[in-house]
Amino acid sequence: MAGLTIETVSLDEITRKGLTAKTGPHHPVVLVVDDEPVIAQTLTAILTSRGFAAMAAYDAESALELARTVPPQLLLSDVGLPGMNGIDLAIAMQEAVPDCKVLLFSGHAATAGLLAAAHDGGNEFTLLDKPIHPDDLLTRISQLHMRLQP
C-alpha cells in the first residue's frame, strides 16, 4: 500500500473533540475489529478507499465504546478476540445498535462450535474465512445492501 496515508484518531480524541465520522447514505459506517492492528488497519484502509467511513478497534470492549459514539451500519469482526470473542461482540452490538449488520471472519476451524452455540441462541451470523481477499469482502458487504449510493 505504498503511498497510502491512513489518518487514525484515538477513541479518546473522538470523545474529547466531539469528532464524528462522515455518515449518511454516501458514507456507511463500518467498524472493523481485529486484535492484529495491521489487519484492522488494512481492512479499514480498503473500506475507506471505497467510500466507507471505516473505523478500527482492537478489542471488543473498545469496539462497543466506539459504537456508542459513532453507531456503525456494519460490524466486521474477527471471532478470535482477547476477552470477549467476536460472536459475543456481535450479539452485544446488535443489542446496542439493532440495525447494525454483522460479518465475522476467522482463521480458526474451532469457530464452528461458537457459531453453532450462537445459532442455538437465535443469532445468525455470516462467517468469512481469514485471510479474505478485498474483492470477496466487498462482494459480501454489497450482498448486505451496504452499497454506496451514487
C-alpha positions in Angstrom: 0.0 0.0 0.0 2.8 2.4 -0.9 1.7 6.0 -1.0 -1.4 5.4 1.1 -1.7 7.5 4.2 -4.2 6.5 6.9 -5.2 9.1 9.4 -6.0 7.5 12.7 -7.8 9.1 15.6 -7.9 7.6 19.0 -11.2 6.9 20.8 -10.1 9.4 23.5 -9.6 12.1 20.8 -13.0 11.4 19.3 -14.7 11.7 22.6 -12.7 14.8 23.7 -13.1 16.7 20.5 -16.6 15.5 19.7 -15.5 14.3 16.3 -17.8 12.3 14.1 -17.4 10.1 11.1 -18.8 11.3 7.7 -22.0 9.3 7.8 -25.1 9.1 5.7 -26.2 7.2 2.6 -22.9 8.1 0.8 -20.7 7.1 3.8 -21.9 3.9 5.5 -20.1 3.4 8.8 -18.1 0.2 9.1 -16.5 -0.8 12.4 -13.6 -3.2 11.8 -12.4 -5.2 14.9 -9.3 -7.3 14.9 -6.7 -7.8 17.7 -4.0 -7.7 15.0 -3.6 -4.0 14.2 -2.2 -4.5 10.8 -5.3 -6.5 9.7 -7.7 -3.9 11.2 -5.9 -1.0 9.7 -5.5 -2.7 6.3 -9.3 -3.5 6.1 -10.1 0.0 7.3 -7.9 1.5 4.6 -9.5 -0.7 1.9 -13.0 0.2 3.0 -12.1 3.9 3.3 -10.7 3.9 -0.2 -14.1 2.6 -1.4 -16.0 5.4 0.3 -17.0 3.8 3.6 -16.5 5.7 6.9 -14.4 2.9 8.4 -13.2 2.8 11.9 -10.9 0.3 13.6 -10.9 -1.2 17.1 -8.5 -3.9 18.5 -10.8 -5.5 21.1 -14.5 -5.9 21.8 -14.7 -3.5 24.7 -13.2 -0.7 22.6 -15.5 -1.5 19.7 -18.6 -1.2 21.9 -17.4 2.1 23.3 -16.7 3.4 19.9 -20.1 2.2 18.6 -21.8 4.3 21.4 -20.1 7.4 20.0 -20.5 6.6 16.3 -23.0 3.8 15.6 -22.0 1.6 12.7 -24.2 0.2 10.0 -21.8 -2.8 9.7 -19.6 -4.7 12.2 -16.7 -6.6 10.6 -15.0 -8.5 13.3 -12.6 -11.3 13.9 -14.0 -14.1 16.0 -10.8 -14.7 18.0 -10.5 -11.6 20.1 -9.0 -11.4 23.6 -11.5 -11.2 26.3 -15.0 -11.0 24.7 -14.9 -13.0 21.4 -16.3 -11.7 18.2 -19.5 -13.6 18.4 -20.3 -12.2 21.8 -19.3 -8.8 20.4 -21.8 -9.3 17.5 -24.6 -10.2 19.9 -23.8 -7.2 22.2 -23.5 -4.9 19.1 -26.9 -5.9 17.8 -28.4 -5.2 21.2 -26.7 -1.7 21.3 -27.2 -0.9 17.6 -30.2 -3.0 16.4 -29.8 -2.0 12.7 -26.1 -2.9 12.6 -25.3 -5.8 10.2 -22.6 -8.2 11.1 -19.9 -10.0 9.1 -17.5 -12.2 11.1 -14.2 -13.6 10.0 -11.8 -16.2 11.4 -8.8 -18.3 10.5 -9.6 -21.0 13.1 -11.7 -24.1 12.5 -12.8 -24.1 16.1 -15.1 -21.2 15.3 -17.8 -23.5 14.0 -18.7 -24.5 17.6 -19.1 -20.9 18.7 -21.3 -20.2 15.7 -23.4 -23.2 16.4 -23.9 -22.0 20.0 -24.9 -18.5 18.8 -27.3 -20.1 16.3 -28.9 -22.1 19.1 -29.4 -18.8 20.9 -31.3 -17.4 17.9 -28.4 -15.5 16.3 -27.4 -15.9 12.7 -24.0 -14.6 11.6 -22.1 -14.9 8.3 -18.5 -16.2 8.7 -15.8 -15.3 6.2 -12.6 -17.3 6.1 -9.4 -15.5 7.0 -7.5 -14.3 5.1 -10.1 -12.7 2.9 -9.4 -11.1 -0.4 -10.6 -7.5 -0.6 -12.8 -8.2 -3.6 -14.5 -11.0 -1.7 -15.0 -8.8 1.3 -16.6 -6.0 -0.8 -18.8 -8.6 -2.6 -20.1 -9.8 0.8 -20.7 -6.2 2.0 -22.7 -5.4 -1.1 -24.7 -8.6 -0.5 -25.7 -7.0 2.8 -27.0 -4.0 0.8 -24.2 -1.8 2.1 -23.6 -0.3 -1.4 -22.5 3.3 -1.7 -25.1 5.5 -3.2 -24.2 7.3 -6.5 
